[in-house]
Amino acid sequence: MRTCSSTFRATSLEILKNLAIGNGGTHFIRCIRSDLEDTPRCFYREIVKQQIRALAVLDTAKARRHGYPYRIPFQEFLRR
């Protein structure tokens, strides 16, 4: 039985693999939805907070502020 997160992960990796072929790199854009009903001028603070936590936006910002602006290749990580 596959969980929703494992299905999402597998789909995301497949998309990334397809995007990375031929363009030399991959960039990420994190989209945050302000509501779930697509209602104009509607903003649900709790939904936005939940998405920011799930996408690790704050953790990424903190890591970059502390001098870790990018991910090193795995082999370089092992070497260090």
N, C-alpha and C positions, 0 to 999 in steps of 0.2 A: 504494500500500500504506500503510494507516494504522497508525501505531504505537500501542501501548497508551496511552502518555501523551497522544497527540493525541486518541484516543477518550475518555479520561477527562476531558480538558480540555473537549472539546465537550459532553459530557454534563453536566459541572459547570456550564458557562455556561448551558446550557438550563435546568437546575434553578434556578439563581440568577435567571434572567430570570423564570421562573414564580413564584418566591417574592417577588420584588420588586414585582410588580404588586399594587397596592392596599394594601400594609401600610406603606409609607413608608420602609422601610429593610431592610437585610439584616444579620444577625448570623451569625458563624461559630462553630461548635463543632468543635474538633479532637478526634477520638477516637483513642486509642492502644490497640492490642490487645497484651495481655501474652504471648499465645501464638497459634499458628495453628490449634491443634486444639480450642480451647474446652475445655480440660481444667481442672477446678477446682483452685485453689491452685497454678497453674503460672505461672511468670514466666521469660521468656527475655530477659535483659538486652540481648543483641545485637539482637534483633528490635525492642525498644523504642527503642534508640539509632538504629537505621536509620529508624524512623518519625519520630522527633524531628528527625533531619537532613533527611528528605524534606519535612517540613511547615515547615521553617525556624523552629521554635519558639524555639530559642536566639537566632537572628539577630533575630527579632521582639522578644524580650525585651531584647536589647542595644540595639536601636534606640529602643525606648520609654524605656529608662533614660537614653539620651543626649538625650532631649527631643523625640523624634518619635513622639508618642502616636497619631497618626492619619494617614491618607493625605489629602493635599489634592487637590482636583479638578484634572484635567489642565490646564484653562485657567488656573487659579491658578498651577500649576507653570510654565507657559509665561510667564505675566506676570512672575513673579519672575526 
